Amino acid sequence: MTATLLLVRHGQTVWHAENRYAGASDVALTDEGRRQAHRLGLWAARHPVDAIWTSPLSRAIDTAEPASRALALVPRREHELRECDFGVLEGRTLAEFEAEQPERAAAFRADPAQHPFPDAEDPRAAAARGARALRAIAAEHEGERVLVVAHNTLLRLVLCELLSIPLGEYRRVFPQLRNTALTEVRMDGSGSRCGLLGLNVPCEPPPGGPRP
């Protein structure tokens, strides 16, 4: 038996609109982020899931709320799905950091897993906790479809962990998970096997395009 996990990055926030790192900080959705959450809810009404899990941060909880309401599901929160703590980069841009510490910024660009930002969470630890959370969700929901709303960097690290991709490549292999786009993975009950079925699939078809 396998579980299908539909991984979603939360809707846009003010910091993300300005390309600022938002990790442990609890940053609210913008109006556009709330519209994205609404569109995710419309998608869920057309493509029901059996369960919804979220990060404990409000931007993920608020993104999942329209889908939860549409399906009359009570979302479950998982602390290990929280975003990485970016240390001194919280609320700042990489360009700002680079202007102050060009060598540290260059090392991060070359291998972000080996050279995280000062005072940041170890990306290897973040990947391990996130993968552990998804494996537990998959084991609990064998044969079901589950919507998981979490975060850009955490989910990219976890995808590398589950697909046996070196963690230092996460920014190159997965440049960005778009807000409220769907990344579909299939995992067996033991969590030892994972397949990627879709990446960054919009929850809303393009204007004039066919509806799923």
NUGU-442176 format. One record per atom (N, C-alpha, C): residue in one letter; atom name; x negated, y negated, z. Coordinates in Angstrom, 2 decimals. Each point is the difference from the previous one (the first is absolute). Layout:
PT resn name       X       Y       Z
PT    A   CA       X       Y       Z
...
end
This chain:
PT resn name       X       Y       Z
PT    M    N   -0.84    1.20    0.00
PT    M   CA    0.84   -1.20    0.00
PT    M    C   -0.87   -1.24    0.00
PT    T    N    0.43   -1.01   -0.73
PT    T   CA   -0.73   -1.27   -0.05
PT    T    C    0.92   -1.14    0.41
PT    A    N   -0.62   -1.10    0.37
PT    A   CA    0.73   -1.24    0.27
PT    A    C   -0.44   -1.04   -1.02
PT    T    N    0.96   -0.79   -0.45
PT    T   CA   -0.32   -1.11   -0.90
PT    T    C    0.01   -1.29    0.81
PT    L    N   -1.13   -0.66    0.03
PT    L   CA   -0.12   -1.25    0.74
PT    L    C   -0.08   -1.16   -0.99
PT    L    N    0.86   -0.97    0.18
PT    L   CA    0.03   -1.20   -0.83
PT    L    C   -0.62   -1.13    0.81
PT    L    N   -1.25   -0.29   -0.30
PT    L   CA   -0.78   -0.96    0.78
PT    L    C    0.22   -1.40   -0.57
PT    V    N    0.31   -0.93    0.87
PT    V   CA    0.33   -1.37   -0.43
PT    V    C   -0.76   -1.00    0.86
PT    R    N   -0.64   -0.93   -0.67
PT    R   CA   -0.56   -1.15    0.71
PT    R    C    1.15   -0.97    0.28
PT    H    N   -0.01   -0.60    1.18
PT    H   CA    1.04   -0.94    0.40
PT    H    C    0.10   -1.17   -0.98
PT    G    N    1.03   -0.82    0.15
PT    G   CA    0.19   -1.17   -0.83
PT    G    C   -1.03   -1.10    0.27
PT    Q    N    0.01   -0.98   -0.86
PT    Q   CA   -0.97   -1.10    0.08
PT    Q    C    0.12   -0.78    1.32
PT    T    N   -1.14   -0.39    0.54
PT    T   CA   -0.03   -0.90    1.15
PT    T    C   -0.72   -1.30   -0.40
PT    V    N    0.07   -1.00    0.86
PT    V   CA   -0.68   -1.26   -0.29
PT    V    C   -1.49    0.22   -0.19
PT    W    N   -0.62    0.77    0.87
PT    W   CA   -1.44    0.22   -0.12
PT    W    C   -0.36    0.73   -1.28
PT    H    N    0.82    0.99   -0.38
PT    H   CA   -0.31    0.74   -1.22
PT    H    C    0.20   -0.88   -1.23
PT    A    N    0.97   -0.89    0.06
PT    A   CA    0.21   -0.92   -1.12
PT    A    C   -1.23   -0.88   -0.21
PT    E    N   -0.74   -0.26    1.09
PT    E   CA   -1.21   -0.82   -0.06
PT    E    C   -1.27    0.85   -0.06
PT    N    N    0.17    1.32   -0.16
PT    N   CA   -1.12    0.95   -0.09
PT    N    C   -0.82    0.03    1.29
PT    R    N    0.69   -0.18    1.14
PT    R   CA   -0.66    0.07    1.30
PT    R    C    0.22    1.39    0.60
PT    Y    N   -1.01    0.46    0.72
PT    Y   CA    0.09    1.33    0.61
PT    Y    C    0.97   -0.03    1.18
PT    A    N    0.98    0.88   -0.05
PT    A   CA    0.95    0.17    1.10
PT    A    C   -0.07    1.46    0.42
PT    G    N   -0.63    0.25    1.09
PT    G   CA   -0.13    1.37    0.49
PT    G    C    0.83    0.22    1.24
PT    A    N   -0.64   -0.11    1.16
PT    A   CA    0.71    0.17    1.27
PT    A    C    0.96   -1.15    0.27
PT    S    N   -0.22   -1.14   -0.64
PT    S   CA    0.88   -1.16    0.20
PT    S    C    1.40    0.31   -0.50
PT    D    N    1.01   -0.41    0.76
PT    D   CA    1.39    0.28   -0.38
PT    D    C    0.55   -1.19   -0.77
PT    V    N   -0.14    0.03   -1.31
PT    V   CA    0.34   -1.12   -0.88
PT    V    C    1.36    0.27   -0.65
PT    A    N    0.86   -1.01   -0.03
PT    A   CA    1.36    0.17   -0.51
PT    A    C    0.04    0.02   -1.53
PT    L    N    1.09    0.55   -0.52
PT    L   CA    0.24    0.00   -1.44
PT    L    C    0.33   -1.42   -0.48
PT    T    N   -0.37   -0.29   -1.23
PT    T   CA    0.46   -1.22   -0.67
PT    T    C    1.40    0.24   -0.56
PT    D    N    0.60   -1.04   -0.56
PT    D   CA    1.29    0.19   -0.67
PT    D    C   -0.14    1.01   -1.13
PT    E    N   -1.11   -0.05   -0.73
PT    E   CA   -0.23    0.97   -1.07
PT    E    C   -0.14    1.41    0.58
PT    G    N   -0.66    0.10    1.14
PT    G   CA   -0.12    1.30    0.66
PT    G    C    1.34    0.58    0.39
PT    R    N    0.91   -0.86    0.45
PT    R   CA    1.34    0.48    0.35
PT    R    C    0.79    0.41   -1.25
PT    R    N   -0.23   -0.71   -1.11
PT    R   CA    0.64    0.41   -1.26
PT    R    C   -0.54    1.35   -0.46
PT    Q    N   -1.29    0.20    0.17
PT    Q   CA   -0.58    1.29   -0.36
PT    Q    C    0.58    1.12    0.87
PT    A    N    0.18   -0.28    1.28
PT    A   CA    0.61    1.00    0.90
PT    A    C    1.43    0.31   -0.44
PT    H    N    0.72   -1.03   -0.42
PT    H   CA    1.37    0.21   -0.50
PT    H    C    0.00    0.91   -1.22
PT    R    N   -0.94   -0.24   -0.93
PT    R   CA   -0.07    0.84   -1.19
PT    R    C   -0.37    1.44    0.35
PT    L    N   -0.84    0.17    1.01
PT    L   CA   -0.32    1.35    0.46
PT    L    C    1.25    0.68    0.56
PT    G    N    0.82   -0.76    0.70
PT    G   CA    1.26    0.55    0.50
PT    G    C    0.92    0.43   -1.13
PT    L    N    0.05   -0.78   -1.08
PT    L   CA    0.82    0.39   -1.17
PT    L    C   -0.55    1.28   -0.63
PT    W    N   -1.32    0.10   -0.05
PT    W   CA   -0.60    1.24   -0.54
PT    W    C    0.38    1.20    0.87
PT    A    N   -0.09   -0.17    1.31
PT    A   CA    0.32    1.11    0.90
PT    A    C    1.46    0.44   -0.15
PT    A    N    0.89   -0.94   -0.25
PT    A   CA    1.40    0.36   -0.19
PT    A    C    0.18    0.87   -1.24
PT    R    N   -0.84   -0.22   -1.02
PT    R   CA    0.09    0.80   -1.22
PT    R    C   -0.80    1.30    0.09
PT    H    N   -1.01    0.01    0.87
PT    H   CA   -0.90    1.16    0.11
PT    H    C   -0.14    0.37    1.48
PT    P    N    1.03    0.55    0.61
PT    P   CA   -0.02    0.21    1.45
PT    P    C   -1.18    0.84    0.48
PT    V    N   -0.45   -0.33    1.20
PT    V   CA   -1.03    0.78    0.67
PT    V    C    0.61    0.60    1.27
PT    D    N   -0.71    0.96    0.58
PT    D   CA    0.51    0.68    1.18
PT    D    C   -0.42   -0.66    1.31
PT    A    N   -1.07   -0.78   -0.06
PT    A   CA   -0.50   -0.64    1.22
PT    A    C   -0.83   -1.22   -0.39
PT    I    N   -0.14   -0.93    0.95
PT    I   CA   -0.81   -1.19   -0.20
PT    I    C   -0.91   -0.17    1.21
PT    W    N   -1.28   -0.18   -0.29
PT    W   CA   -1.00   -0.27    1.04
PT    W    C   -0.67   -1.33   -0.31
PT    T    N   -0.40   -0.73    1.04
PT    T   CA   -0.67   -1.27   -0.21
PT    T    C   -1.16   -0.18    0.97
PT    S    N   -0.87   -0.90   -0.37
PT    S   CA   -0.98   -0.56    0.92
PT    S    C    0.74   -0.75    1.10
PT    P    N   -0.63   -0.23    1.15
PT    P   CA    0.67   -0.77    1.06
PT    P    C   -0.03   -1.50   -0.22
PT    L    N   -0.68   -0.48   -1.03
PT    L   CA   -0.08   -1.44   -0.23
PT    L    C    1.28   -0.50   -0.67
PT    S    N    0.42   -1.22    0.36
PT    S   CA    1.31   -0.49   -0.41
PT    S    C    0.14   -0.11   -1.52
PT    R    N   -1.09   -0.29   -0.71
PT    R   CA    0.12   -0.13   -1.46
PT    R    C    0.36    1.32   -0.65
PT    A    N   -0.42    1.11    0.58
PT    A   CA    0.39    1.31   -0.51
PT    A    C    1.43    0.37    0.44
PT    I    N    0.32   -0.28    1.25
PT    I   CA    1.34    0.29    0.51
PT    I    C    1.05   -0.78   -0.78
PT    D    N   -0.26   -1.30   -0.24
PT    D   CA    0.97   -0.84   -0.71
PT    D    C    0.13    0.42   -1.47
PT    T    N   -1.10    0.49   -0.59
PT    T   CA    0.07    0.48   -1.39
PT    T    C    0.87    1.24   -0.10
PT    A    N   -0.06    0.87    0.99
PT    A   CA    0.77    1.24   -0.04
PT    A    C    1.46   -0.19    0.37
PT    E    N    0.34   -1.13    0.62
PT    E   CA    1.35   -0.17    0.54
PT    E    C    1.10    0.12   -1.06
PT    P    N   -0.10   -0.65   -1.18
PT    P   CA    1.08    0.15   -0.98
PT    P    C    0.19    1.44   -0.47
PT    A    N   -1.09    0.74   -0.16
PT    A   CA    0.12    1.41   -0.40
PT    A    C    0.64    0.82    1.12
PT    S    N   -0.39   -0.27    1.23
PT    S   CA    0.59    0.71    1.14
PT    S    C    1.50   -0.25    0.08
PT    R    N    0.39   -1.27   -0.22
PT    R   CA    1.41   -0.36    0.05
PT    R    C    0.78    0.65   -1.14
PT    A    N   -0.60    0.01   -1.19
PT    A   CA    0.69    0.58   -1.16
PT    A    C    0.27    1.49    0.18
PT    L    N   -0.91    0.69    0.70
PT    L   CA    0.12    1.45    0.15
PT    L    C    0.50    0.42    1.38
PT    A    N    0.29   -0.97    0.85
PT    A   CA    0.46    0.28    1.36
PT    A    C   -1.00    0.90    0.73
PT    L    N   -1.28   -0.32   -0.16
PT    L   CA   -1.06    0.75    0.68
PT    L    C   -0.64   -0.88    1.07
PT    V    N   -0.40    0.61    1.08
PT    V   CA   -0.74   -0.70    1.05
PT    V    C   -1.48    0.20   -0.28
PT    P    N   -0.72   -1.07   -0.35
PT    P   CA   -1.42    0.18   -0.31
PT    P    C   -0.80    0.35    1.25
PT    R    N   -1.02    0.80   -0.21
PT    R   CA   -0.88    0.39    1.10
PT    R    C   -1.33   -0.72   -0.15
PT    R    N   -0.57   -0.41    1.11
PT    R   CA   -1.24   -0.77   -0.03
PT    R    C   -1.17    0.88    0.43
PT    E    N   -1.11   -0.20   -0.69
PT    E   CA   -1.20    0.76    0.31
PT    E    C   -1.18   -0.96    0.18
PT    H    N   -0.53   -0.03    1.22
PT    H   CA   -1.07   -0.95    0.32
PT    H    C   -1.23    0.21   -0.88
PT    E    N   -0.26    1.25   -0.39
PT    E   CA   -1.20    0.27   -0.79
PT    E    C    0.11   -0.47   -1.45
PT    L    N    1.18   -0.51   -0.39
PT    L   CA    0.17   -0.57   -1.33
PT    L    C   -0.24   -1.50   -0.03
PT    R    N   -0.45   -0.58    1.11
PT    R   CA   -0.28   -1.44    0.04
PT    R    C   -1.15   -0.32   -0.95
PT    E    N   -0.07   -1.27   -0.42
PT    E   CA   -1.08   -0.42   -0.87
PT    E    C   -1.33   -0.01    0.74
PT    C    N   -1.09    0.06   -0.74
PT    C   CA   -1.33   -0.11    0.59
PT    C    C   -0.17   -1.37    0.66
PT    D    N   -0.78   -0.02    1.06
PT    D   CA   -0.38   -1.27    0.61
PT    D    C   -1.22   -0.51   -0.77
PT    F    N    0.08   -1.20   -0.57
PT    F   CA   -1.07   -0.53   -0.84
PT    F    C   -0.98   -0.88    0.76
PT    G    N    0.05    0.01    1.31
PT    G   CA   -0.99   -0.71    0.79
PT    G    C   -0.02   -1.49   -0.30
PT    V    N   -1.19   -0.53   -0.30
PT    V   CA   -0.15   -1.44   -0.22
PT    V    C    0.70   -0.49   -1.27
PT    L    N    0.45    0.95   -0.85
PT    L   CA    0.68   -0.41   -1.24
PT    L    C    1.51   -0.17    0.18
PT    E    N    0.52    0.29    1.18
PT    E   CA    1.44   -0.18    0.21
PT    E    C    0.39   -1.46   -0.29
PT    G    N    0.94   -0.17   -0.92
PT    G   CA    0.48   -1.32   -0.35
PT    G    C   -0.91   -0.79   -0.91
PT    R    N   -1.07    0.62   -0.48
PT    R   CA   -0.96   -0.69   -0.86
PT    R    C   -0.11    0.72   -1.34
PT    T    N   -0.62   -0.67   -0.97
PT    T   CA   -0.21    0.60   -1.31
PT    T    C   -1.43    0.54   -0.10
PT    L    N   -0.18    0.92   -0.93
PT    L   CA   -1.35    0.52   -0.23
PT    L    C   -0.92   -1.10   -0.51
PT    A    N    0.54   -0.92   -0.79
PT    A   CA   -0.82   -1.11   -0.50
PT    A    C   -0.52   -0.87    1.14
PT    E    N    0.84   -0.25    1.01
PT    E   CA   -0.44   -0.78    1.16
PT    E    C   -1.13    0.71    0.74
PT    F    N    0.17    1.30    0.19
PT    F   CA   -1.03    0.79    0.68
PT    F    C   -1.29    0.02   -0.82
PT    E    N    0.13    0.13   -1.30
PT    E   CA   -1.16    0.06   -0.88
PT    E    C   -0.80   -1.30    0.04
PT    A    N    0.69   -1.12    0.12
PT    A   CA   -0.69   -1.29    0.07
PT    A    C   -0.86   -0.11    1.26
PT    E    N    0.43    0.68    1.08
PT    E   CA   -0.72   -0.06    1.26
PT    E    C   -1.05    1.10    0.13
PT    Q    N    0.34    1.20   -0.47
PT    Q   CA   -0.89    1.16    0.16
PT    Q    C   -0.09    0.76   -1.33
PT    P    N   -0.69   -0.55   -0.98
PT    P   CA   -0.03    0.62   -1.32
PT    P    C   -0.56    1.42    0.00
PT    E    N   -0.99    0.27    0.83
PT    E   CA   -0.59    1.35    0.00
PT    E    C    0.98    1.02    0.57
PT    R    N    0.70   -0.37    1.07
PT    R   CA    1.00    0.92    0.57
PT    R    C    1.14    0.23   -0.99
PT    A    N    0.41   -1.07   -0.69
PT    A   CA    1.07    0.14   -0.99
PT    A    C   -0.43    0.89   -1.16
PT    A    N   -1.25   -0.15   -0.44
PT    A   CA   -0.51    0.84   -1.09
PT    A    C   -0.06    1.47    0.41
PT    A    N   -0.40    0.25    1.25
PT    A   CA   -0.04    1.38    0.49
PT    A    C    1.40    0.60    0.06
PT    F    N    0.98   -0.80    0.43
PT    F   CA    1.39    0.46    0.02
PT    F    C    0.48    0.33   -1.40
PT    R    N   -0.28   -0.85   -0.95
PT    R   CA    0.44    0.25   -1.38
PT    R    C   -0.63    1.29   -0.54
PT    A    N   -1.25    0.26    0.36
PT    A   CA   -0.70    1.18   -0.51
PT    A    C    0.53    1.29    0.61
PT    D    N    0.31   -0.03    1.30
PT    D   CA    0.52    1.20    0.67
PT    D    C    0.78   -0.44    1.23
PT    P    N    1.31   -0.25   -0.16
PT    P   CA    0.79   -0.52    1.13
PT    P    C    0.18    0.99    1.14
PT    A    N   -0.22    1.29   -0.26
PT    A   CA    0.13    0.97    1.09
PT    A    C   -1.24    0.00    0.88
PT    Q    N   -1.17   -0.15   -0.60
PT    Q   CA   -1.25   -0.02    0.77
PT    Q    C   -0.29   -1.38    0.58
PT    H    N    0.55   -1.04   -0.60
PT    H   CA   -0.31   -1.37    0.44
PT    H    C    1.29   -0.80    0.20
PT    P    N    0.81    0.38    0.98
PT    P   CA    1.23   -0.77    0.26
PT    P    C   -0.33   -1.38    0.56
PT    F    N    1.02   -0.83    0.11
PT    F   CA   -0.20   -1.34    0.54
PT    F    C   -0.40    0.06    1.47
PT    P    N   -0.70   -1.02    0.50
PT    P   CA   -0.34   -0.03    1.42
PT    P    C    1.24    0.12    0.89
PT    D    N   -0.11    0.84    1.02
PT    D   CA    1.06    0.23    1.00
PT    D    C    1.23    0.69   -0.58
PT    A    N   -0.09    0.50   -1.24
PT    A   CA    1.14    0.68   -0.62
PT    A    C    0.07    1.46    0.44
PT    E    N    1.18    0.58   -0.18
PT    E   CA    0.16    1.44    0.23
PT    E    C   -0.83    0.78   -1.01
PT    D    N   -0.59    1.09    0.44
PT    D   CA   -0.76    0.88   -0.89
PT    D    C    0.95    0.57   -1.06
PT    P    N   -0.22   -0.25   -1.29
PT    P   CA    0.91    0.52   -1.02
PT    P    C    0.14    1.52    0.03
PT    R    N   -1.05    0.69    0.43
PT    R   CA    0.09    1.47    0.08
PT    R    C    0.99    0.42    1.08
PT    A    N    0.01   -0.73    1.10
PT    A   CA    0.97    0.31    1.05
PT    A    C    1.42   -0.32   -0.45
PT    A    N    0.15   -1.11   -0.74
PT    A   CA    1.32   -0.38   -0.50
PT    A    C    0.52    1.05   -0.99
PT    A    N   -0.88    0.46   -0.89
PT    A   CA    0.40    1.02   -0.97
PT    A    C    0.42    1.28    0.71
PT    A    N   -0.73    0.38    1.03
PT    A   CA    0.31    1.23    0.73
PT    A    C    1.34   -0.09    0.72
PT    R    N    0.26   -1.13    0.66
PT    R   CA    1.28   -0.12    0.73
PT    R    C    1.18   -0.07   -0.96
PT    G    N   -0.18   -0.73   -1.11
PT    G   CA    1.09   -0.08   -0.97
PT    G    C    0.30    1.33   -0.65
PT    A    N   -1.05    0.73   -0.36
PT    A   CA    0.20    1.32   -0.60
PT    A    C    0.65    0.95    1.00
PT    R    N   -0.42   -0.09    1.25
PT    R   CA    0.61    0.83    1.04
PT    R    C    1.49   -0.29    0.12
PT    A    N    0.37   -1.27   -0.08
PT    A   CA    1.42   -0.37    0.09
PT    A    C    0.79    0.56   -1.18
PT    L    N   -0.52   -0.13   -1.21
PT    L   CA    0.73    0.51   -1.17
PT    L    C    0.09    1.52    0.02
PT    R    N   -1.03    0.66    0.46
PT    R   CA    0.07    1.47    0.08
PT    R    C    1.09    0.42    1.00
PT    A    N    0.10   -0.71    1.10
PT    A   CA    1.02    0.33    0.99
PT    A    C    1.40   -0.25   -0.55
PT    I    N    0.16   -1.11   -0.74
PT    I   CA    1.30   -0.31   -0.61
PT    I    C    0.36    1.07   -1.03
PT    A    N   -0.97    0.40   -0.82
PT    A   CA    0.26    1.03   -1.01
PT    A    C    0.39    1.32    0.65
PT    A    N   -0.66    0.36    1.10
PT    A   CA    0.32    1.25    0.67
PT    A    C    1.40   -0.03    0.60
PT    E    N    0.42   -1.16    0.47
PT    E   CA    1.33   -0.12    0.60
PT    E    C    1.11   -0.02   -1.05
PT    H    N   -0.34   -0.39   -1.22
PT    H   CA    1.03   -0.19   -1.04
PT    H    C   -0.25    0.88   -1.22
PT    E    N   -0.37    1.24    0.23
PT    E   CA   -0.21    0.92   -1.13
PT    E    C    1.26    0.09   -0.85
PT    G    N   -0.18   -0.07   -1.31
PT    G   CA    1.12    0.09   -0.92
PT    G    C    0.81   -1.27   -0.12
PT    E    N   -0.46   -1.09    0.61
PT    E   CA    0.77   -1.24    0.00
PT    E    C   -0.80   -1.14   -0.65
PT    R    N    0.72   -1.09   -0.27
PT    R   CA   -0.60   -1.23   -0.52
PT    R    C   -0.01   -1.04    1.12
PT    V    N   -1.15   -0.63    0.18
PT    V   CA   -0.16   -0.92    1.12
PT    V    C   -0.59   -1.32   -0.51
PT    L    N    0.63   -1.10    0.37
PT    L   CA   -0.52   -1.33   -0.30
PT    L    C   -0.89   -0.44    1.17
PT    V    N   -1.24   -0.39   -0.32
PT    V   CA   -0.96   -0.42    1.03
PT    V    C   -0.45   -1.42   -0.34
PT    V    N    0.31   -0.95    0.86
PT    V   CA   -0.34   -1.40   -0.25
PT    V    C   -1.17   -0.39    0.92
PT    A    N   -1.11   -0.34   -0.64
PT    A   CA   -1.20   -0.32    0.78
PT    A    C   -0.77   -1.13   -0.68
PT    H    N   -1.32    0.17   -0.20
PT    H   CA   -0.85   -1.14   -0.32
PT    H    C   -1.03    0.31   -1.09
PT    N    N   -0.45   -1.05   -0.65
PT    N   CA   -0.85    0.11   -1.19
PT    N    C   -1.32    0.74    0.26
PT    T    N   -0.81   -0.50    0.92
PT    T   CA   -1.30    0.62    0.21
PT    T    C    0.13    1.36    0.66
PT    L    N    0.86    0.11    1.00
PT    L   CA    0.18    1.29    0.67
PT    L    C    0.43    1.08   -0.99
PT    L    N    0.97   -0.29   -0.85
PT    L   CA    0.48    1.01   -0.94
PT    L    C   -1.05    0.34   -1.04
PT    R    N   -0.80   -0.96   -0.45
PT    R   CA   -1.04    0.30   -0.97
PT    R    C   -1.07    0.90    0.62
PT    L    N   -0.37   -0.28    1.23
PT    L   CA   -0.96    0.87    0.68
PT    L    C    0.56    1.41    0.17
PT    V    N    1.27    0.08    0.37
PT    V   CA    0.63    1.30    0.21
PT    V    C    0.08    0.78   -1.31
PT    L    N    0.32   -0.67   -1.09
PT    L   CA    0.03    0.68   -1.29
PT    L    C   -1.36    0.59   -0.33
PT    C    N   -1.06   -0.75    0.25
PT    C   CA   -1.34    0.54   -0.23
PT    C    C   -0.26    1.21    0.89
PT    E    N    0.38   -0.11    1.25
PT    E   CA   -0.21    1.11    0.93
PT    E    C    0.74    1.25   -0.46
PT    L    N    1.24   -0.14   -0.41
PT    L   CA    0.82    1.16   -0.37
PT    L    C   -0.39    0.58   -1.35
PT    L    N   -0.53   -0.84   -0.89
PT    L   CA   -0.33    0.45   -1.35
PT    L    C   -1.50    0.27   -0.18
PT    S    N   -0.73    0.02    1.11
PT    S   CA   -1.44    0.31   -0.02
PT    S    C   -0.81   -0.98   -0.86
PT    I    N    0.36   -1.28    0.09
PT    I   CA   -0.72   -1.07   -0.67
PT    I    C   -0.87   -0.69    1.05
PT    P    N   -1.27   -0.28   -0.29
PT    P   CA   -0.85   -0.68    1.00
PT    P    C    0.65   -1.29    0.50
PT    L    N    0.01   -0.19    1.31
PT    L   CA    0.69   -1.16    0.57
PT    L    C   -0.60   -1.32   -0.49
PT    G    N   -1.28   -0.01   -0.28
PT    G   CA   -0.63   -1.21   -0.47
PT    G    C    0.48   -0.47   -1.35
PT    E    N    0.76    0.85   -0.69
PT    E   CA    0.52   -0.33   -1.32
PT    E    C    1.44   -0.52    0.04
PT    Y    N    0.55   -0.17    1.19
PT    Y   CA    1.44   -0.28    0.05
PT    Y    C    0.38   -1.30   -0.70
PT    R    N   -0.83   -1.02    0.04
PT    R   CA    0.35   -1.27   -0.65
PT    R    C   -0.13    0.09   -1.52
PT    R    N   -0.85    0.90   -0.49
PT    R   CA   -0.18    0.15   -1.44
PT    R    C    1.07    0.92   -0.59
PT    V    N    0.23    1.15    0.65
PT    V   CA    0.95    0.98   -0.54
PT    V    C    1.43   -0.50    0.16
PT    F    N    0.28   -0.63    1.13
PT    F   CA    1.34   -0.55    0.25
PT    F    C   -0.13   -1.51    0.27
PT    P    N   -0.14   -0.82   -1.05
PT    P   CA   -0.24   -1.43    0.22
PT    P    C    1.08   -0.68    0.84
PT    Q    N    1.25    0.46   -0.15
PT    Q   CA    1.08   -0.62    0.76
PT    Q    C    1.24    0.88   -0.06
PT    L    N    0.67    0.12    1.13
PT    L   CA    1.37    0.53   -0.01
PT    L    C    0.92   -1.21   -0.01
PT    R    N    0.84   -0.10   -1.00
PT    R   CA    0.85   -1.18   -0.13
PT    R    C    1.12    0.04    1.03
PT    N    N    0.44   -1.16    0.40
PT    N   CA    1.06   -0.08    1.01
PT    N    C    1.26    0.73   -0.46
PT    T    N    0.45    0.92    0.83
PT    T   CA    1.21    0.83   -0.15
PT    T    C    0.00    0.88   -1.24
PT    A    N   -1.14    0.16   -0.67
PT    A   CA   -0.09    1.00   -1.06
PT    A    C   -0.16    1.38    0.64
PT    L    N    0.35    1.03   -0.74
PT    L   CA    0.05    1.36    0.53
PT    L    C   -1.21    0.81   -0.44
PT    T    N   -0.66    0.62    0.96
PT    T   CA   -1.06    0.96   -0.29
PT    T    C    0.46    1.34    0.54
PT    E    N    0.15    0.97   -0.89
PT    E   CA    0.61    1.29    0.36
PT    E    C   -1.07    1.07    0.15
PT    V    N    0.00    0.66    1.14
PT    V   CA   -0.90    1.14    0.22
PT    V    C    0.82    1.19    0.46
PT    R    N   -0.53    1.17   -0.28
PT    R   CA    0.64    1.24    0.44
PT    R    C   -1.00    0.76    0.86
PT    M    N    0.44    0.38    1.20
PT    M   CA   -0.89    0.68    0.95
PT    M    C    0.64    1.30    0.46
PT    D    N   -0.84    1.01    0.19
PT    D   CA    0.54    1.24    0.54
PT    D    C    0.13   -0.12    1.51
PT    G    N    0.66    0.98    0.59
PT    G   CA    0.32   -0.08    1.42
PT    G    C   -1.21   -0.08    0.90
PT    S    N   -1.12    0.58   -0.43
PT    S   CA   -1.21   -0.04    0.81
PT    S    C   -0.75   -1.31   -0.16
PT    G    N    0.35   -0.76   -1.04
PT    G   CA   -0.71   -1.24   -0.27
PT    G    C   -1.35    0.19   -0.64
PT    S    N   -0.33    1.26   -0.37
PT    S   CA   -1.31    0.27   -0.58
PT    S    C   -0.05   -0.30   -1.49
PT    R    N    1.15   -0.08   -0.64
PT    R   CA    0.04   -0.28   -1.43
PT    R    C    0.89   -1.21   -0.25
PT    C    N   -0.51   -0.89   -0.85
PT    C   CA    0.74   -1.21   -0.31
PT    C    C   -0.17   -0.32   -1.48
PT    G    N    1.09   -0.31   -0.68
PT    G   CA   -0.04   -0.37   -1.40
PT    G    C    0.60   -1.37   -0.20
PT    L    N   -0.62   -0.80   -0.85
PT    L   CA    0.48   -1.35   -0.32
PT    L    C    0.89    0.08   -1.23
PT    L    N    1.27   -0.37    0.15
PT    L   CA    0.97    0.08   -1.09
PT    L    C    0.29   -1.34   -0.65
PT    G    N   -0.20   -1.09    0.72
PT    G   CA    0.27   -1.32   -0.55
PT    G    C   -0.70   -1.06    0.82
PT    L    N   -0.43   -1.08   -0.66
PT    L   CA   -0.73   -1.06    0.67
PT    L    C    0.54   -1.35   -0.43
PT    N    N    0.37   -0.85    0.98
PT    N   CA    0.43   -1.37   -0.27
PT    N    C    1.19   -0.05   -0.96
PT    V    N    0.95    0.89    0.17
PT    V   CA    1.19    0.01   -0.85
PT    V    C    0.99   -1.03    0.54
PT    P    N    0.41   -0.98   -0.79
PT    P   CA    0.93   -1.02    0.50
PT    P    C    1.31    0.63    0.47
PT    C    N    0.54   -0.51    1.11
PT    C   CA    1.28    0.52    0.47
PT    C    C    1.15   -0.59   -0.80
PT    E    N   -0.29   -1.01   -0.81
PT    E   CA    1.02   -0.62   -0.84
PT    E    C   -0.49    0.03   -1.45
PT    P    N    0.81    0.48   -0.96
PT    P   CA   -0.45    0.04   -1.39
PT    P    C   -0.23   -1.40   -0.55
PT    P    N   -0.85   -0.14   -1.02
PT    P   CA   -0.23   -1.32   -0.58
PT    P    C    1.26   -0.55   -0.62
PT    P    N    0.13   -1.33   -0.11
PT    P   CA    1.21   -0.59   -0.57
PT    P    C    0.29    0.58   -1.39
PT    G    N    1.22    0.43   -0.19
PT    G   CA    0.40    0.56   -1.28
PT    G    C   -0.38    1.45   -0.19
PT    G    N   -0.77    0.56    0.94
PT    G   CA   -0.44    1.39   -0.13
PT    G    C    1.06    0.96    0.48
PT    P    N   -0.16    1.29   -0.32
PT    P   CA    0.97    1.00    0.45
PT    P    C   -0.03    0.18    1.50
PT    R    N    1.12    0.25    0.59
PT    R   CA    0.07    0.24    1.44
PT    R    C   -0.18    1.49    0.23
PT    P    N   -0.71    0.35    1.09
PT    P   CA   -0.25    1.43    0.27
PT    P    C    1.30    0.75    0.20
end
